[in-house]
Amino acid sequence: MEWLQQLVNGISLGSIYALIALGYTMVYGIIKLINFAHGDVFMLGAFIGFYAIARWDMGFFPALIISMVVCAILGVIIERVAYKRLRNATRIAALITAIGVSLLIEYTVIFFRGASPEAYPGVLPNKSISILGANISTQSIFILGVTVVLMILLQFIVHKTKIGKAMRAVSHDADAARLMGINVDNTISATFAIGSALAGAAGVIFGVYYTKIDPLMGVLPGLKAFVAAVLGGIGSIPGAMVGGLVLGVVETVVSALGYSLWRDAAAFVILILILILKPSGIFGKNAREKV
Amino acid sequence: MAQKGSLKRFSSIFLASSLILGALAGCSSSEGGTSESGGASEGDSSEVIKIGANLELSGAVASYGSSIATGAELAVEDINAAGGIDGKKIELIKVDNKSENSEATAAAIKLATQDKVAAMIGPATSGNMLATVQISNDNKIPVVGAAATAPNVTENEDGSINEYAFRTCFIDPFQGIVAANFATGELGAKNVAIYADNSSDYAKGLAASFKEQIEANGGKVVAEEAYVAKDTDFKSTLTRLKSAGAEFIFIPGYYEEVGLIVKQARELGIDVPLMGADGWDSPTLIELAGAEALNNTFITNHYSSNDPDEKIQSFVEAFKAKHNEAPNAFHALGYDTVFYIKDAIERAGSTDGEAIQKALAETKDLNLITGTFSVDEKHNPVKTATVLEFVDGNQTFNSKVNP
């Protein structure tokens, strides 16, 4: 059952892309900013989780929560310090600033701890279960479960809470929302906080699942998550989830066919094709709710 | 205009000051590099034999260079304590090449022209070593690399030999041959797979020689896949290898990716023997893969500190007594390099570069820590490789495989 195994591999990979892509797409939906520092918040999340587990002897869930909280705070700080004053500047200025913030985070971490990789401690029991000839590790089931729970939680926040309503209003029309008495600054901060918390969670999950973390680990997954967000229709939450999973499966299929050296290239070919053929992405049509 | 002028002035000040700084840095490093026993004038007397050590003591690959230096120092102490070479003491002149090609060239020029050494220990990495071989050829002073494993260090692409370049380590493709012999001979595997790091010449060279030897031994390569450095997800390709029915997987590459490959392979239920080369040799590998996943994996290496051989064990004890840790392969190679040079000088009966060069090239059955070797016509040592097996996270000595 090779194909079933490959499907499992693809979904495991895709769910991590999807978690990162959610943060991208939320921030873009609200302030039309492609936050290239998002991949580095993901990296910070992985390291915070690592220190929580390895140095302070925490379990998986406390480490996950600490990492999400600290990343949320960092996300708000990044927004307040770097992006807030550029809110009315040209888009290219904000984009370049985002790249600058990204490099600043990467090399600050390298300055403090060096560039060598770190091995994540095994906090989750890892057994292989054989289903129809495919080996599925308990770890990947667990991680998929956490990912799905976080996505449901996000949908709940966006659609059922007051802050979610405010986000949807701001993404629709920030000026009108302000006139209606919505505090736009706080709403944008909340968006950054939630998006960064998801990136932090993805970092911890990535660390547990793939074991190796290093200060530049956020670069490629960050770009892939960006592709996933564009593929799904940037600004759309279901789009980010679907885009992430599709991208994960496509990469796996490319490797499974024996073209493993093309897998990264395939992701970016998808980006180019989608921008040429359907720039609004898979879920681009119903992009009215952009949070 | 005024602005332009001040900019010009600023840049000239900047240039001048950086030049001065550079010169100062050069001075301090070369002074720091000279060993304490005897200045240049004393060194000119015939009482000491000077051996240069052009090593990576700082920079990106400093851990390799410093290990070789530590091993070489121990060898010099041992030789001097035993009376030196024909009654003359050895003086080791260390120069830091900062892990850079250009610095390695400059260091070789300094050793050859200012210090007038009899022979040099070359830089640790192949790239840095290559930057020095021309200086050796020009000045007729032999250079012996301890860990430069790329074939082109001694043999140019057109097939000509760098007359004054030698080494104590075996070359890259050799490990592929040893792994192939181990797979077909010791493990009896017929259908094998290769999963190689496509972004490193080291891994590609190993994969090519492994494949050639497997086919020569009557085996079959059922799948050949590749990854690139910094990849983290290998499961889809590993699934492919699994369904190809490989009984043995050869994974030439470095520990950062190999650790993840081994872990993910075991998660997918691939329980066949996995094998690699000295690129796997790092404690990080065990952290990444986990001790359990590493069971039934093998590597070829230059030597093992667990080898029961008497000569190796007495070296390990002497090293432990001094440095409080077991010597790694680089320590052993640094140690051996000094003894290789010593042997050649003794047989040459002179410290003349041409005589030493001839003796180095004619070395036969020299018994050293990392094996007994003779030098072939391409200036490479022909020696046994050690196969190590991971057992519960520890490297254990498995066997020695002849080329």
Interface residues (C-beta under 8 A of the other chain):
Chain A: E2 Q5 Q6 N9 G10 S12 L13 S116 P117 A119 G122 N126 S128 S130 N135 S137 Q139 Y210 T211 K212 M217 L220 E251 T252 V253 S255 A256 G258 S260 L261
Chain B: N198 E225 A226 Y227 V228 K230 T232 D233 K235 S236 T237 T239 R240 S243 E256 G259 L260 K263 E267 L268 G269 T284 E287 L288 G290
